[in-house]
Amino acid sequence: MTRPTEGDIAKHFDDGVDCCAPRRDASKRPGFALVKLLRRQLADVGLAGRSVLELGCGRGELSLDLIHDGAASVTGIDLSPDAIEYARRTAAEDGLSERADFRAGNAATTSLPSRDVVVHHRVICCYHDVDAFLAASIGAAGSIYAFSMPRSRGIWGIGVRVALKLENLTHSIKRRGFRAFVHDERVVHSALSRAGFHLKSRSDRGGWFAAVYVS
Ligand SMILES: C[S@@+](CC[C@H](N)C(=O)[O-])C[C@H]1O[C@@H](n2cnc3c(N)ncnc32)[C@H](O)[C@@H]1O
C-alpha cells in the first residue's frame, strides 16, 4: 500500500482544518461519542494536577477539554501546522495559553517530552509506522496511557477493514497521498504490556474502542 509522507498527512489535515463542527458545538465533532468515553475513562483514573501529552491533537479540542477536566497542563503535537495554529488560537481565546502548548511535529520521529499522561484519539489509524509511534509515545508516558483506535478483531474488525479500503480507494481516485490504516490492536496491547502497563478500562463503540492503560 502507498506510504503517505509527513507532507501527505499534514496536507490532508491542513485542508480539512475548517471542514467540520464549529468548535463550540462539541456534539458535531467527528468522534464525539468516542471522545466522551475516553474522557470518562480518564476521569476515572484521575487527571487532577497531571501533565498531559496529546499526540495527533488536531485542533486541540480534547487537549483543552482535558484542562477543563482537571489536568494541570497539556502539550499537543500534530503533523498539521494549520491544526496547530487553530489549537493555539483557541487556547488563547479560552485564556489557556500558559497551560496549553501546541507544537507541529511528527510524534513518531521527534523526541517527545515526558508527561504523566499520554493520550491519542483517532490517530494511530492515520500513521503507517505503528511500531515507531508506539515506541515514542509509550516512552514518553508516566503512569497513564490512553487512546482510541479502530477495532481490528472480530466482525467489527472486518467491517472496519472494508470501510477503510473504500476510504483509501477514494483517496487514491482523488490522487491524495493520505491513507488510513487498520493496525492490529494486539500490537498496541503487547507494546504496552512489555513496557509495564496494564489495561484499566476499555469501551467499545461501533468500529472503534477507547482504552486506558496504567503502570
Ligand atoms: C483523524 S485526526 C484526529 C485529530 C484529533 N485527535 C481529533 O480526534 O479531533 C488524526 C490527526 O493525527 C495527526 N497525525 C497523524 N500521524 C501523526 C504523527 N505521526 N505525529 C503527529 N500527528 C499525527 C494528523 O495530522 C491529524 O491531525
PDBQT file of the ligand as one rigid body, heavy atoms in Angstrom, charges set to zero:
ROOT
HETATM    1  C1  LIG A 301      -8.353  11.892  12.463  1.00  0.00    +0.000 C 
HETATM    2  S1  LIG A 301      -7.343  13.205  13.006  1.00  0.00    +0.000 S 
HETATM    3  C2  LIG A 301      -7.771  13.299  14.738  1.00  0.00    +0.000 C 
HETATM    4  C3  LIG A 301      -7.460  14.635  15.336  1.00  0.00    +0.000 C 
HETATM    5  C4  LIG A 301      -7.898  14.759  16.793  1.00  0.00    +0.000 C 
HETATM    6  N1  LIG A 301      -7.197  13.808  17.631  1.00  0.00    +0.000 N 
HETATM    7  C5  LIG A 301      -9.398  14.566  16.882  1.00  0.00    +0.000 C 
HETATM    8  O1  LIG A 301      -9.840  13.480  17.224  1.00  0.00    +0.000 OA
HETATM    9  O2  LIG A 301     -10.123  15.519  16.536  1.00  0.00    +0.000 OA
HETATM   10  C6  LIG A 301      -5.707  12.484  13.078  1.00  0.00    +0.000 C 
HETATM   11  C7  LIG A 301      -4.653  13.516  13.444  1.00  0.00    +0.000 C 
HETATM   12  O3  LIG A 301      -3.433  12.838  13.711  1.00  0.00    +0.000 OA
HETATM   13  C8  LIG A 301      -2.374  13.599  13.156  1.00  0.00    +0.000 C 
HETATM   14  N2  LIG A 301      -1.235  12.679  12.986  1.00  0.00    +0.000 N 
HETATM   15  C9  LIG A 301      -1.191  11.527  12.278  1.00  0.00    +0.000 A 
HETATM   16  N3  LIG A 301       0.012  10.948  12.403  1.00  0.00    +0.000 NA
HETATM   17  C10 LIG A 301       0.750  11.749  13.211  1.00  0.00    +0.000 A 
HETATM   18  C11 LIG A 301       2.078  11.701  13.705  1.00  0.00    +0.000 A 
HETATM   19  N4  LIG A 301       2.908  10.689  13.390  1.00  0.00    +0.000 N 
HETATM   20  N5  LIG A 301       2.517  12.698  14.515  1.00  0.00    +0.000 NA
HETATM   21  C12 LIG A 301       1.690  13.734  14.828  1.00  0.00    +0.000 A 
HETATM   22  N6  LIG A 301       0.411  13.837  14.385  1.00  0.00    +0.000 NA
HETATM   23  C13 LIG A 301      -0.052  12.848  13.585  1.00  0.00    +0.000 A 
HETATM   24  C14 LIG A 301      -2.953  14.175  11.886  1.00  0.00    +0.000 C 
HETATM   25  O4  LIG A 301      -2.247  15.313  11.427  1.00  0.00    +0.000 OA
HETATM   26  C15 LIG A 301      -4.378  14.509  12.333  1.00  0.00    +0.000 C 
HETATM   27  O5  LIG A 301      -4.492  15.824  12.836  1.00  0.00    +0.000 OA
ENDROOT
TORSDOF 0
